Amino acid sequence: DIQMTQSPSSLSASVGDRVTITCRASQDIYNFLAWYQQKPGKLPQLLIYNAASLQSGVPSRFSGSGSGTDFTLTISSLQPEDVATYYCQKYNSGPFTFGPGTKVDVK
Amino acid sequence: EVQLLESGGGLVQPGGSLRLSCTASGFSFSHYAMTWVRQAPGKGLEWVSGISGGGESKFYADSVKGRFTISRDNSENTLFLEINSLRADDTAVYYCAKVKIYAASGAMDVWGQGITVTVSS
């Protein structure tokens, strides 16, 4: 099965900072990758699908890029409400595995 | 409004069984794949199982294969997860989620509130 890794596992940044999270697949998954945000005590929310498509209603400061095995989620200007854990998920073929998550805090 | 409502969770002894249900409303249920995702206390998201819109394709995580069975009743807009041979490490909040497309190979855009399954003697 394809394994998903994320880096870093956690980060702390200031409001207004540009934040980048990386997701890596152990094999080529083309662009079959999604990013989710889970705020503390809340449901997961879809941010990005097909590696770079912004889900309706998601602020434009979130963006995704990449294809093949290396992917990036970028928050262009970190806001206090972005404190959350971010997960990537691959869905090119089953099983549709999540990455281990990246916890984002605001300094 | 698109809604997903899970039911059927609870406290179960090791080796026991449960049937989780997820009732959908606000969208054409049979047009979309559905999935189950779980989250153990203090842990990350774990994809469990997915099923295509018509039910013809089913997928399972290795950790649940042979013990869990996913199914759906499109006439009742309901998704199911039959869980057998429960183990302590199955303890988690179980979410049902709608996939953006008919095939199970898609991102999940709507999530239920989750239902707790606790496996303990």
Boltz contact constraints between the chains, C-beta under 6 A:
constraints:
  - contact:
      token1: [A, 34]
      token2: [B, 107]
      max_distance: 6.0
  - contact:
      token1: [A, 43]
      token2: [B, 111]
      max_distance: 6.0
  - contact:
      token1: [A, 44]
      token2: [B, 111]
      max_distance: 6.0
  - contact:
      token1: [A, 46]
      token2: [B, 107]
      max_distance: 6.0
  - contact:
      token1: [A, 46]
      token2: [B, 109]
      max_distance: 6.0
  - contact:
      token1: [A, 49]
      token2: [B, 107]
      max_distance: 6.0
  - contact:
      token1: [A, 87]
      token2: [B, 45]
      max_distance: 6.0
  - contact:
      token1: [A, 91]
      token2: [B, 105]
      max_distance: 6.0
  - contact:
      token1: [A, 91]
      token2: [B, 106]
      max_distance: 6.0
  - contact:
      token1: [A, 94]
      token2: [B, 59]
      max_distance: 6.0
  - contact:
      token1: [A, 95]
      token2: [B, 61]
      max_distance: 6.0
  - contact:
      token1: [A, 96]
      token2: [B, 47]
      max_distance: 6.0
  - contact:
      token1: [A, 97]
      token2: [B, 47]
      max_distance: 6.0
  - contact:
      token1: [A, 98]
      token2: [B, 45]
      max_distance: 6.0
  - contact:
      token1: [A, 98]
      token2: [B, 47]
      max_distance: 6.0
  - contact:
      token1: [A, 100]
      token2: [B, 44]
      max_distance: 6.0
  - contact:
      token1: [A, 101]
      token2: [B, 44]
      max_distance: 6.0
